[in-house]
Amino acid sequence: MATIKEIAKRTGFSQATVSRLLNGDPTLSVREETRRAIIRASEDLGYSTQAKRIVIPHEVALLDNEESDETLRDSYFADLRSALEHNAKQQRMELTVFHSLDEMLNQKGKFDGFMAIGANVIAESDLEKLHEVMPYGVFIDVNPAPNLFDSVQPDLQQTMHDAVEACAKAGMKRVGFIGGKGRLTNFYEVDEEGRATYFQREMGRYGLDLRGLVYSDGLFTVENGRKLGEQFIRDHNGALPDAVIVSADIIAVGVLQAFNAVGVIVPRDISVISINNQAIAQLTSPPLSTFSIDQNELARVAILTLADAIASKRTVRQHAYLSTTLEVRDSFVPAQPKRESRPKLQTRSKRSARSKRSARSKRSARSKRAA
């Protein structure tokens, strides 16, 4: 079992310095070369894997792989990046942000691992090259290479289950879906965006009608949301479903614009449920009921996942899925749970009156039998 003394002997630094660094002493000031030498020695000797309570600081690269002209889409990843920077500081990790994979690879020797956000395409050959030089990495909100890197994502499968269940409990019979295809949750184009697949499965489970009500096409943009919303209205004018579940707030904004333009009133004519809970969801008309993805928790779990991979040098990939919660606003209000009715307590006066009537009835019956 590795000890502080053995690490100090391996590195040539004092036991006090080694102990203070590995235990995260905030008052300790050492050169970067010293810090990295002690951490590597502790990993080689197995010290960090024996002391899981210790969060060891690491030099980490952050690949911000998102380039979009869509303001709302950019804001989602900007918020996620801010959450990562905040949590990294708390965990004593030094983050260096890169907007280019090639630029990050050019400085590969400086970093112990990386994290990545954003949904721009990365070629499979580039992912393999990345793994060769930086084997420890975590993709956040996306999962382009599950056999090569860890990932932390919102549990959209459970989210769609919760959304459909909420509609069913509200007594709704027909529910539609509007969403995009492509790369918000996966780097590769697919025939049908994952949330739509989950939606259709859950609708079948609850026996709800979705015939002709699934609209999954185009990019995750406000413009595409409006286009899909207009098509939805044209196809179902006069026979709108009870609700529509939208795959992301950025699309839901466009859907609401399309509904408002033709006088469809939400939630009177149709309820709307969305996903992401971006700041804009509170400002739409009406405000959106949307499932909140906790970006701070995504960031926290991603950092701890990366720290574990680096410390233990594990080769088995881990994929964490975090639950979401519905932020209820005006566009959809779930059914309220029924309260169990309790038997009314009788007052003392009522019990007394009932007892007197019972006593008179018994005396009368005895008198009749005696006669």
RORODREN-189494 format. One line per 8 residues: number of its first residue (from 1); their letters; for each residue x, y, z of C-alpha. Coordinates in Angstrom, 2 decimals. Layout:
N
NUM> a> X,Y,Z  ...
% end
This chain:
371
1> matikeia> 0.00,0.00,0.00  1.56,3.27,-1.15  2.35,5.90,1.46  3.21,9.58,1.52  6.76,8.60,2.48  7.15,6.43,-0.65  5.85,9.20,-2.91  8.23,11.68,-1.30
9> krtgfsqa> 11.15,9.29,-1.83  10.16,8.71,-5.48  9.92,12.44,-6.27  12.59,13.88,-4.00  10.20,16.32,-2.32  9.46,16.53,1.38  6.69,14.47,2.95  5.06,17.69,4.12
17> tvsrllng> 4.88,19.04,0.56  3.53,15.76,-0.80  0.91,15.50,1.93  -0.30,19.08,1.59  -0.60,18.83,-2.20  -2.44,15.50,-2.26  -4.82,16.70,0.43  -5.62,19.88,-1.47
25> dptlsvre> -4.09,22.44,0.91  -5.20,25.80,-0.60  -2.28,27.65,1.04  0.36,25.52,-0.69  2.24,27.22,-3.51  4.45,25.02,-5.69  5.71,25.08,-9.27  3.67,23.30,-11.92
33> etrraiir> 6.50,20.84,-12.51  6.46,19.90,-8.82  2.71,19.44,-8.74  2.67,17.23,-11.82  5.60,15.11,-10.60  3.91,14.38,-7.29  0.55,13.58,-8.92  2.14,11.22,-11.44
41> asedlgys> 4.12,9.45,-8.77  0.97,9.03,-6.65  -0.83,7.53,-9.65  2.05,5.18,-10.51  2.18,3.94,-6.93  -1.59,3.57,-6.72  -2.04,6.15,-3.96  -4.88,8.08,-5.65
49> tqakrivi> -6.93,4.95,-6.29  -6.71,4.05,-2.61  -7.85,7.50,-1.46  -10.97,8.25,-3.48  -11.99,11.02,-1.13  -9.08,13.14,-2.44  -9.85,15.24,-5.51  -6.48,15.60,-7.22
57> phevalld> -6.02,18.72,-9.36  -5.17,18.24,-13.02  -4.36,20.35,-16.03  -7.34,19.78,-18.34  -8.23,20.94,-21.84  -11.78,21.97,-22.72  -12.80,21.64,-26.36  -15.63,24.07,-27.12
65> neesdetl> -16.80,22.40,-30.30  -19.79,24.59,-31.12  -20.03,27.08,-33.97  -23.54,28.24,-34.74  -25.31,31.35,-36.00  -28.25,30.51,-33.75  -28.15,32.71,-30.63  -30.24,30.41,-28.44
73> rdsyfadl> -28.17,27.38,-29.36  -24.97,29.27,-28.59  -26.34,30.39,-25.22  -26.99,26.79,-24.13  -23.37,25.79,-24.67  -22.09,29.10,-23.26  -23.97,28.37,-20.04  -22.56,24.85,-20.00
81> rsalehna> -19.02,26.16,-20.45  -19.51,28.61,-17.58  -20.73,25.77,-15.36  -17.64,23.75,-16.22  -15.28,26.61,-15.46  -16.98,27.23,-12.11  -16.88,23.58,-11.06  -13.31,23.10,-12.28
89> kqqrmelt> -12.19,25.98,-10.09  -13.89,24.40,-7.08  -12.16,21.07,-7.82  -8.77,22.77,-8.33  -8.65,21.86,-12.00  -7.00,24.26,-14.44  -9.08,24.51,-17.64  -7.67,25.73,-20.94
97> vfhsldem> -10.38,26.36,-23.55  -9.83,25.48,-27.21  -12.15,26.13,-30.14  -10.17,23.95,-32.53  -9.34,20.26,-32.17  -6.06,20.70,-34.07  -5.00,23.50,-31.72  -5.75,21.30,-28.71
105> lnqkgkfd> -3.81,18.37,-30.20  -0.79,20.61,-30.78  -0.55,21.12,-26.99  -1.42,17.52,-26.05  1.61,17.01,-23.83  0.46,19.74,-21.45  -2.78,18.06,-20.38  -3.77,15.03,-18.36
113> gfmaigan> -7.17,14.79,-20.04  -9.91,16.77,-21.75  -13.61,17.54,-21.71  -15.67,18.52,-24.74  -18.94,20.36,-25.37  -20.73,21.34,-28.57  -22.25,19.45,-31.43  -20.13,20.17,-34.48
121> viaesdle> -19.03,17.14,-36.47  -15.75,15.45,-35.56  -14.54,12.88,-38.08  -14.13,9.34,-36.82  -10.44,9.40,-37.80  -9.94,12.54,-35.70  -11.64,10.93,-32.72  -9.30,7.95,-32.98
129> klhevmpy> -6.30,10.27,-33.27  -7.50,12.16,-30.20  -7.74,8.92,-28.23  -4.20,7.93,-29.16  -2.66,11.09,-27.70  -5.24,11.95,-24.99  -6.93,8.70,-23.88  -8.84,10.25,-20.96
137> gvfidvnp> -11.74,12.44,-22.02  -15.39,13.16,-21.27  -17.96,14.40,-23.78  -20.78,16.38,-22.21  -24.35,16.40,-23.57  -23.21,14.38,-26.59  -21.69,10.94,-27.10  -19.81,10.66,-30.42
145> apnlfdsv> -17.41,7.85,-29.51  -18.75,5.70,-26.65  -16.02,3.07,-27.08  -13.25,5.64,-26.80  -14.34,8.22,-24.24  -16.63,8.71,-21.24  -19.76,10.83,-21.48  -22.25,12.63,-19.26
153> qpdlqqtm> -25.68,13.34,-20.73  -29.23,14.22,-19.72  -31.45,11.15,-19.58  -33.69,12.05,-22.52  -35.27,8.61,-22.58  -36.61,9.11,-19.05  -37.50,12.72,-19.88  -39.73,11.61,-22.74
161> hdaveaca> -41.33,8.99,-20.52  -42.11,11.67,-17.94  -43.51,14.04,-20.57  -45.86,11.47,-22.10  -46.90,10.24,-18.66  -47.78,13.81,-17.64  -50.03,14.10,-20.70  -51.71,10.78,-19.96
169> kagmkrvg> -52.36,11.72,-16.34  -53.90,14.99,-17.54  -56.46,12.95,-19.49  -55.03,13.72,-22.94  -55.68,11.24,-25.73  -53.84,12.69,-28.76  -50.31,14.06,-28.40  -47.94,15.28,-31.13
177> figgkgrl> -44.17,15.67,-31.38  -42.10,18.39,-33.05  -38.31,18.09,-33.17  -35.17,18.24,-35.28  -32.76,15.73,-36.68  -29.02,15.79,-36.46  -26.47,16.74,-33.94  -27.85,18.31,-30.81
185> tnfyevde> -27.49,14.96,-29.03  -25.32,13.04,-31.52  -22.56,14.05,-33.91  -23.87,11.88,-36.70  -26.95,12.34,-38.85  -29.60,9.75,-38.10  -32.86,8.75,-39.75  -34.84,9.85,-36.75
193> egratyfq> -33.69,12.04,-33.86  -33.51,10.05,-30.63  -36.14,12.02,-28.75  -38.71,11.21,-31.42  -37.93,7.51,-31.07  -38.41,7.67,-27.30  -41.64,9.64,-27.79  -43.21,7.06,-30.09
201> remgrygl> -42.30,4.19,-27.78  -43.79,5.92,-24.73  -46.95,6.83,-26.62  -47.44,3.17,-27.44  -46.88,2.23,-23.82  -49.64,4.58,-22.67  -51.96,3.78,-25.58  -52.17,7.39,-26.79
209> dlrglvys> -52.91,8.41,-30.38  -49.93,9.79,-32.35  -51.06,8.97,-35.88  -49.77,11.67,-38.26  -48.55,13.78,-35.35  -44.76,13.23,-35.45  -42.77,16.04,-37.12  -39.01,15.39,-36.83
217> dglftven> -36.90,17.13,-39.44  -34.40,19.91,-39.96  -32.00,21.73,-37.68  -32.33,22.78,-34.06  -33.17,26.42,-34.83  -36.01,28.86,-34.16  -36.60,29.17,-37.89  -37.03,25.44,-38.30
225> grklgeqf> -39.34,25.34,-35.28  -41.58,27.94,-36.88  -41.55,26.04,-40.18  -42.52,22.79,-38.48  -45.17,24.59,-36.40  -46.75,26.05,-39.54  -46.84,22.61,-41.18  -48.33,21.14,-38.02
233> irdhngal> -51.17,23.71,-38.07  -51.86,23.23,-41.79  -52.11,19.48,-41.41  -54.32,19.52,-38.31  -56.32,22.75,-38.60  -59.60,22.27,-36.77  -58.46,18.97,-35.27  -55.48,19.86,-33.10
241> pdavivsa> -54.23,17.25,-30.64  -54.44,17.87,-26.91  -50.73,18.63,-26.62  -47.44,18.70,-28.48  -44.07,17.76,-27.00  -41.18,19.74,-28.51  -37.64,18.37,-28.44  -35.89,21.60,-27.37
249> diiavgvl> -36.70,25.15,-26.29  -34.98,26.57,-29.35  -37.51,24.78,-31.58  -40.41,25.49,-29.20  -39.87,29.26,-29.58  -40.48,28.93,-33.32  -43.48,26.63,-32.75  -45.10,29.21,-30.46
257> qafnavgv> -44.48,31.91,-33.06  -46.28,29.80,-35.67  -49.21,29.13,-33.32  -49.55,32.79,-32.31  -49.48,33.93,-35.95  -52.69,32.02,-36.77  -54.50,32.60,-33.49  -53.92,29.21,-31.86
265> ivprdisv> -54.00,29.94,-28.15  -51.75,27.92,-25.83  -52.80,26.13,-23.64  -56.52,26.67,-24.43  -56.32,25.10,-27.90  -53.23,22.95,-27.39  -50.69,22.47,-24.59  -46.94,22.66,-25.24
273> isinnqai> -44.15,20.88,-23.34  -40.49,21.48,-24.16  -36.99,20.40,-23.04  -33.87,22.30,-21.83  -35.31,25.12,-19.67  -33.22,27.89,-21.20  -33.73,31.44,-19.96  -35.91,32.26,-22.99
281> aqltsppl> -38.53,29.75,-21.77  -39.65,32.26,-19.13  -40.10,35.04,-21.70  -42.17,33.34,-24.40  -45.89,33.90,-24.79  -47.07,31.96,-22.89  -44.08,30.98,-20.72  -42.95,27.45,-21.54
289> stfsidqn> -43.36,24.42,-19.34  -40.09,22.67,-20.01  -37.88,19.94,-18.58  -34.82,21.43,-16.91  -31.38,20.01,-17.70  -29.15,20.82,-14.74  -25.99,22.06,-16.45  -24.18,22.58,-13.17
297> elarvail> -24.71,18.90,-12.32  -23.60,17.86,-15.83  -20.39,19.81,-15.27  -19.81,18.47,-11.75  -20.28,14.83,-12.75  -18.12,15.27,-15.86  -15.22,16.64,-13.84  -15.42,13.86,-11.26
305> tladaias> -15.71,11.25,-14.02  -12.58,12.58,-15.71  -10.70,12.77,-12.40  -11.58,9.14,-11.70  -10.44,8.01,-15.15  -7.11,9.79,-14.82  -6.47,8.59,-11.28  -7.39,4.95,-11.87
313> krtvrqha> -6.13,4.76,-15.49  -9.23,2.75,-16.32  -9.95,1.59,-19.86  -13.63,0.73,-19.35  -15.77,3.66,-20.53  -18.43,5.10,-18.30  -21.60,6.87,-19.48  -23.67,8.78,-16.94
321> ylsttlev> -27.28,9.82,-17.56  -28.77,12.53,-15.35  -32.47,12.99,-14.66  -34.44,16.12,-15.59  -37.32,17.90,-13.85  -40.37,19.64,-15.28  -40.49,23.40,-14.71  -44.21,24.11,-14.80
329> rdsfvpaq> -45.28,27.37,-16.43  -48.34,28.42,-18.45  -48.01,26.32,-21.62  -48.81,23.06,-19.80  -50.12,22.44,-16.31  -50.00,18.83,-15.08  -52.94,17.20,-13.38  -52.92,17.68,-9.64
337> pkresrpk> -52.78,14.48,-7.58  -56.12,13.64,-5.96  -56.25,13.96,-2.23  -57.65,11.05,-0.31  -60.89,11.98,1.43  -60.85,11.41,5.15  -63.96,10.47,7.17  -65.40,13.45,8.95
345> lqtrskrs> -64.95,13.47,12.70  -68.17,13.60,14.63  -68.54,16.38,17.14  -69.25,15.52,20.73  -72.75,17.04,20.54  -73.68,14.88,17.50  -72.38,11.71,19.16  -74.31,12.59,22.34
353> arskrsar> -77.56,13.16,20.42  -77.15,9.88,18.55  -76.54,8.04,21.85  -79.69,9.54,23.41  -81.83,8.51,20.42  -80.43,4.98,20.60  -81.19,4.77,24.33  -84.81,5.94,23.86
361> skrsarsk> -85.28,3.41,21.07  -84.08,0.54,23.29  -86.37,1.57,26.19  -89.34,1.74,23.82  -88.60,-1.74,22.50  -88.43,-3.18,26.03  -91.76,-1.53,26.94  -93.46,-3.08,23.91
369> raa> -92.16,-6.56,24.76  -93.35,-6.19,28.38  -96.83,-5.22,27.25
% end
